[in-house]
Amino acid sequence: TALLRSCTLNNNTAVAGSGGALAAAGCTVLAASGTNMTMNHAHVSGGGLYADGCSRLLLEGCSLDANEAAAGGGLHIAASNTGTIEQPNPATGSSSSHSLA
C-alpha cells in the first residue's frame, strides 16, 4: 500500500523504464490525494504514473500535466491490472469506479 498526500513530483525521469514520477508494481492500494505530477518523462511508459498489478488505484484531486512517454504520457495502467480505479467527486460526495479486467 502506498499513499501520497499533497505531494509535488516534478521534472523527474525514468531513464530506462516506466514511471517518470512514480512507478508502482504489485501493490494492494495506490492512493494519491492532492498530488501534482508535472513535466516528468519516461522512456517507456507512464511519464507521470505507471501502475502494474495494483489491485486498487485511487486518484483524488491530482493533476498529471505535461508528462511524456512513448505510451501513456500522464498515466499508464499495465494490462496485468485487474482491480478498480476510483475517482471521487468531492462536490457530490460520491465516486465513480472502473473495473480493470
C-alpha positions in Angstrom: 0.0 0.0 0.0 1.2 3.5 -0.9 -0.4 6.8 0.0 0.7 10.2 -1.4 -0.9 13.3 0.1 -0.3 16.8 -1.2 2.9 15.9 -3.0 4.7 17.5 -5.8 6.6 15.3 -8.2 8.1 17.4 -11.0 10.8 17.2 -13.5 11.7 13.5 -12.9 12.9 11.0 -15.5 12.8 7.2 -15.7 15.9 6.8 -17.9 15.5 3.1 -18.9 12.0 2.3 -17.8 8.5 3.4 -16.8 7.0 5.8 -14.3 8.8 9.1 -14.6 7.4 10.5 -11.3 6.1 7.2 -9.8 6.1 3.5 -10.7 4.1 1.1 -8.6 4.1 -2.7 -9.2 2.2 -5.4 -7.4 0.7 -3.0 -4.8 -2.6 -3.7 -3.0 -3.6 0.0 -2.9 -2.1 3.0 -4.6 -3.8 6.2 -3.4 -2.9 9.8 -4.2 -4.7 12.9 -3.0 -3.9 16.5 -4.0 -0.7 15.3 -5.7 0.8 17.1 -8.7 2.9 15.2 -11.3 4.2 17.7 -13.8 6.8 17.7 -16.6 8.0 14.1 -15.9 9.4 11.8 -18.6 9.7 8.0 -19.0 11.4 6.4 -21.9 8.9 3.5 -22.0 5.5 4.3 -20.4 3.8 6.3 -17.8 5.5 9.7 -17.8 3.7 10.7 -14.7 2.5 7.5 -13.2 2.9 3.8 -14.1 0.9 1.2 -12.3 1.3 -2.6 -12.9 -0.5 -5.2 -10.9 -2.1 -2.9 -8.4 -5.4 -4.1 -7.1 -6.8 -0.6 -6.4 -5.9 2.8 -7.8 -7.4 5.9 -6.2 -6.7 9.4 -7.5 -8.4 12.3 -5.8 -7.7 16.0 -6.8 -4.5 15.1 -8.6 -3.0 16.7 -11.7 -0.9 14.9 -14.3 0.2 17.7 -16.7 2.9 17.9 -19.4 4.3 14.4 -18.8 5.8 12.5 -21.7 6.4 8.8 -22.5 6.3 6.5 -25.5 3.0 5.1 -24.1 0.7 6.8 -21.6 2.3 10.3 -21.1 0.4 11.1 -17.9 -0.8 7.7 -16.7 -0.1 4.2 -17.9 -2.0 1.3 -16.4 -0.4 -2.0 -17.4 -2.5 -4.8 -18.8 -1.8 -7.0 -15.8 -4.0 -4.8 -13.5 -7.3 -6.5 -12.6 -8.6 -4.2 -9.8 -10.5 -1.0 -9.8 -9.8 2.7 -10.4 -11.8 5.1 -8.2 -12.3 8.8 -8.9 -14.0 10.6 -6.0 -16.1 13.6 -6.6 -15.9 15.9 -3.5 -18.7 18.1 -4.8 -21.3 15.3 -4.7 -19.7 13.1 -2.1 -19.9 10.2 -4.5 -17.2 8.3 -6.5 -17.1 6.5 -9.8 -15.3 3.1 -10.1 -14.0 1.5 -13.2 -13.1 -2.2 -13.2 -10.0 -3.4 -14.8 -10.2 -6.8 -16.4 
